Amino acid sequence: MCFDEDAVPPVPQNPDAVIESGYLELTAKDGNTFAAFSAAPADGTGTAVVILPDVRGLYGFYTELAKRFAENGVRALVIDYYGRTAGVGKRTKDFPYAQHMAKLSPRELYADLAAGVAHLRSEGGGAARAVLTAGFCIGGRLAVMAAAGGLDLAGVIGFYCWPADGPDGSPGPTRRAADLAAPVLALMAGDDPGIPPAHVSAFEEALAAAGADHEVVTYPGTPHSFFDAQRDAYADASADAWARVLRFTARVGAG
């Protein structure tokens, strides 16, 4: 998992800028109904983001992160992964997410992501003119790979995303760099045993070779879950990452 249960995203700066937030249910084209959380800005920019959580799915860290985006004029939608296997109800802290993730396929995850993107482009979802993805850990990989999924995304953001091939040998972001049809922002931890520096370097080199609009940032000495406002030791890295996210979102959202 990416974060401790009590982890928090950047602290609120302007809560009054969030005009509406709450849970909803969406339905993918394959008929799956899943839970989501939306946060809408009082003064929107026309840009929206689908937030893709870590392996635990929809929980408090990400609902708060959605509000932080909305405070900055960006409508945000967090999607859950487990509608097919666990329904849409709220879950306890002991939810066996690993068992449920093992039952899902990339095709199913992308179907739910596509439904989230479609919702943000709909009148009921804010009629966004520019949609990004932003994900963490497994969600970071999904967010980046979405740039190759034909969704016409304005940009993709991946925190601690695994860039190499999947366990089944399926090509990951590095091998598919030439297919990533949106600007990429990758924010990586420098002390992450799960993602060796060589894999990060190979990803950046592949993006450069493909001529992709990209920025790959590694924060030396930080762990996999450094983006947490409660971890004082990594406050500078967390603040810099959030600033980069907002700058990137504003740039690609403006077209």
C-alpha positions as CSV (number, residue, x, y, z in Angstrom):
1,M,0.0,0.0,0.0
2,C,1.1,3.6,-0.5
3,F,0.1,5.4,2.7
4,D,-0.6,4.8,6.4
5,E,-4.2,4.9,7.4
6,D,-3.8,8.3,8.9
7,A,-2.0,9.9,6.0
8,V,-3.2,13.2,4.7
9,P,-2.8,15.1,1.4
10,P,-1.7,18.8,1.3
11,V,-3.5,20.8,4.0
12,P,-6.6,22.8,3.0
13,Q,-5.8,26.3,1.8
14,N,-9.2,27.6,0.7
15,P,-12.0,25.2,1.7
16,D,-14.7,27.7,0.7
17,A,-13.5,27.3,-2.9
18,V,-15.1,23.8,-2.9
19,I,-18.8,24.3,-3.8
20,E,-19.9,20.6,-3.7
21,S,-18.4,17.2,-2.7
22,G,-19.8,13.8,-2.1
23,Y,-20.1,10.1,-3.0
24,L,-21.8,8.9,-6.2
25,E,-22.1,5.7,-8.2
26,L,-21.0,5.3,-11.8
27,T,-21.6,2.5,-14.3
28,A,-19.0,1.3,-16.8
29,K,-19.8,0.2,-20.3
30,D,-19.6,-3.5,-19.2
31,G,-22.3,-2.9,-16.7
32,N,-20.2,-2.6,-13.6
33,T,-21.4,-0.2,-11.0
34,F,-18.7,1.3,-8.8
35,A,-18.4,4.0,-6.1
36,A,-16.7,7.3,-6.7
37,F,-16.2,10.6,-4.9
38,S,-16.5,14.0,-6.6
39,A,-15.4,17.5,-5.6
40,A,-16.4,20.5,-7.6
41,P,-14.9,24.0,-7.5
42,A,-16.9,27.1,-7.0
43,D,-14.9,28.8,-9.8
44,G,-13.8,26.0,-12.2
45,T,-11.1,26.3,-14.9
46,G,-12.7,23.8,-17.2
47,T,-10.1,21.2,-16.2
48,A,-10.9,18.0,-14.4
49,V,-8.9,15.0,-13.1
50,V,-9.7,11.4,-12.4
51,I,-7.8,10.3,-9.3
52,L,-6.7,6.6,-9.3
53,P,-6.0,5.4,-5.8
54,D,-3.5,2.9,-4.5
55,V,-4.4,-0.8,-4.1
56,R,-6.9,0.0,-1.2
57,G,-9.2,1.8,-3.6
58,L,-11.5,4.7,-2.5
59,Y,-10.7,6.0,1.0
60,G,-10.1,9.1,3.0
61,F,-6.8,10.2,1.7
62,Y,-8.1,10.4,-1.8
63,T,-11.4,12.1,-1.0
64,E,-9.4,14.8,0.7
65,L,-7.0,15.1,-2.2
66,A,-10.0,15.6,-4.5
67,K,-11.0,18.6,-2.4
68,R,-7.5,20.0,-2.7
69,F,-7.7,19.9,-6.4
70,A,-11.1,21.5,-6.3
71,E,-9.7,24.3,-4.1
72,N,-7.5,25.0,-7.1
73,G,-10.2,25.2,-9.6
74,V,-10.0,21.6,-10.9
75,R,-13.0,19.3,-10.6
76,A,-11.8,16.0,-9.3
77,L,-13.3,12.5,-9.3
78,V,-11.9,9.5,-7.3
79,I,-12.9,6.1,-8.6
80,D,-13.0,2.9,-6.6
81,Y,-11.7,-0.4,-8.1
82,Y,-13.9,-3.0,-6.3
83,G,-17.5,-2.6,-7.5
84,R,-17.3,-6.0,-9.2
85,T,-16.1,-7.9,-6.2
86,A,-17.1,-5.9,-3.1
87,G,-20.0,-3.7,-4.2
88,V,-20.3,0.0,-3.6
89,G,-20.7,0.2,0.2
90,K,-18.1,1.9,2.4
91,R,-15.5,-0.5,3.9
92,T,-13.7,-1.0,7.1
93,K,-10.0,-0.7,7.6
94,D,-9.5,-4.5,7.5
95,F,-10.9,-4.8,4.0
96,P,-8.9,-7.5,2.2
97,Y,-8.0,-5.3,-0.8
98,A,-5.2,-7.6,-2.0
99,Q,-7.7,-10.5,-2.5
100,H,-10.0,-8.3,-4.4
101,M,-7.3,-6.7,-6.6
102,A,-6.2,-10.2,-7.6
103,K,-9.6,-10.8,-9.1
104,L,-9.5,-7.8,-11.4
105,S,-8.1,-7.5,-15.0
106,P,-6.6,-4.4,-16.6
107,R,-9.5,-4.4,-19.1
108,E,-11.9,-4.0,-16.2
109,L,-9.9,-1.3,-14.5
110,Y,-9.7,0.7,-17.8
111,A,-13.5,0.3,-18.3
112,D,-14.1,2.0,-15.0
113,L,-11.5,4.7,-15.7
114,A,-13.2,5.4,-19.0
115,A,-16.5,5.7,-17.3
116,G,-14.9,8.3,-14.9
117,V,-13.5,10.3,-17.8
118,A,-16.9,10.2,-19.6
119,H,-18.6,11.4,-16.4
120,L,-16.3,14.4,-16.1
121,R,-17.0,15.3,-19.7
122,S,-20.8,15.0,-19.3
123,E,-23.1,17.9,-18.3
124,G,-23.8,16.2,-15.0
125,G,-20.1,15.8,-14.3
126,G,-19.1,19.4,-15.1
127,A,-18.6,19.3,-18.9
128,A,-14.8,19.4,-18.6
129,R,-12.9,20.5,-21.7
130,A,-9.6,19.0,-20.5
131,V,-9.4,15.8,-18.4
132,L,-6.2,14.4,-16.8
133,T,-5.5,11.3,-14.8
134,A,-3.5,11.3,-11.5
135,G,-2.7,8.1,-9.7
136,F,-0.6,6.5,-6.9
137,C,1.3,3.3,-6.9
138,I,-0.8,0.8,-9.0
139,G,-3.1,3.8,-9.7
140,G,0.0,5.7,-10.9
141,R,0.8,3.0,-13.4
142,L,-2.9,3.0,-14.5
143,A,-2.9,6.8,-14.8
144,V,0.2,6.9,-17.0
145,M,-0.9,3.9,-19.2
146,A,-4.2,5.7,-19.8
147,A,-2.3,8.0,-22.1
148,A,-2.2,5.1,-24.5
149,G,-5.8,4.2,-24.1
150,G,-7.5,6.5,-26.7
151,L,-9.2,8.7,-24.0
152,D,-7.9,12.0,-25.5
153,L,-6.4,13.0,-22.1
154,A,-4.8,16.4,-21.6
155,G,-2.1,14.9,-19.3
156,V,-1.2,12.1,-17.0
157,I,0.4,12.2,-13.5
158,G,1.9,9.1,-11.8
159,F,3.2,9.0,-8.2
160,Y,5.5,6.1,-7.6
161,C,4.3,4.3,-10.8
162,W,5.9,1.0,-11.7
163,P,7.2,1.8,-15.3
164,A,8.6,-1.7,-16.3
165,D,6.7,-4.7,-17.6
166,G,3.9,-6.3,-15.6
167,P,4.3,-9.6,-13.7
168,D,2.7,-11.3,-16.7
169,G,5.2,-9.7,-19.1
170,S,2.7,-7.2,-20.5
171,P,4.5,-4.0,-21.6
172,G,4.4,-1.1,-19.2
173,P,5.0,2.6,-19.6
174,T,8.6,2.2,-20.6
175,R,8.0,-0.1,-23.5
176,R,4.9,1.8,-24.5
177,A,6.5,5.3,-24.2
178,A,5.9,6.0,-27.9
179,D,2.2,5.2,-27.5
180,L,1.6,7.7,-24.6
181,A,-0.4,10.4,-26.3
182,A,-0.5,12.9,-23.5
183,P,2.1,14.9,-21.5
184,V,3.5,12.9,-18.6
185,L,4.5,13.9,-15.1
186,A,6.1,11.2,-13.0
187,L,6.9,11.8,-9.4
188,M,9.2,9.1,-8.0
189,A,10.7,8.3,-4.6
190,G,14.5,8.0,-4.4
191,D,14.5,5.4,-1.7
192,D,11.8,3.1,-3.0
193,P,13.0,-0.6,-3.0
194,G,10.0,-1.5,-5.1
195,I,11.0,0.7,-8.0
196,P,14.8,0.6,-8.6
197,P,16.5,3.7,-10.0
198,A,17.5,1.8,-13.2
199,H,13.8,1.4,-14.0
200,V,13.1,5.1,-13.5
201,S,16.1,6.0,-15.7
202,A,15.0,3.6,-18.4
203,F,11.5,5.1,-18.3
204,E,12.8,8.7,-18.7
205,E,15.1,7.6,-21.5
206,A,12.3,6.0,-23.3
207,L,10.1,9.1,-23.0
208,A,12.9,11.2,-24.3
209,A,13.6,8.9,-27.2
210,A,9.9,9.0,-28.1
211,G,9.9,12.8,-28.1
212,A,7.2,12.8,-25.4
213,D,6.3,15.9,-23.4
214,H,7.4,14.6,-20.1
215,E,8.9,15.4,-16.7
216,V,10.3,12.7,-14.4
217,V,11.2,13.9,-11.0
218,T,12.9,11.7,-8.3
219,Y,13.1,13.0,-4.7
220,P,16.4,11.6,-3.2
221,G,16.0,9.8,0.1
222,T,12.2,9.7,0.1
223,P,10.1,6.5,0.5
224,H,7.3,5.2,-1.6
225,S,4.7,7.2,0.4
226,F,6.5,10.5,0.8
227,F,3.4,12.5,-0.4
228,D,1.9,12.8,3.1
229,A,1.5,16.1,4.9
230,Q,2.0,14.4,8.2
231,R,5.5,13.2,7.4
232,D,7.7,16.2,8.4
233,A,10.9,14.6,7.2
234,Y,9.6,14.7,3.6
235,A,7.7,18.0,3.8
236,D,9.8,19.7,1.2
237,A,9.5,16.9,-1.3
238,S,5.7,16.7,-0.7
239,A,5.3,20.4,-1.2
240,D,7.4,20.5,-4.3
241,A,5.5,17.5,-5.8
242,W,2.1,19.2,-5.1
243,A,3.4,22.5,-6.7
244,R,4.5,20.6,-9.8
245,V,1.1,18.8,-10.0
246,L,-0.7,22.1,-9.9
247,R,1.6,23.7,-12.5
248,F,1.4,20.7,-14.8
249,T,-2.4,20.6,-14.5
250,A,-2.7,24.3,-15.3
251,R,-0.3,24.0,-18.3
252,V,-1.9,21.0,-19.9
253,G,-5.4,22.1,-19.0
254,A,-4.9,25.4,-20.8
255,G,-4.0,23.4,-24.0
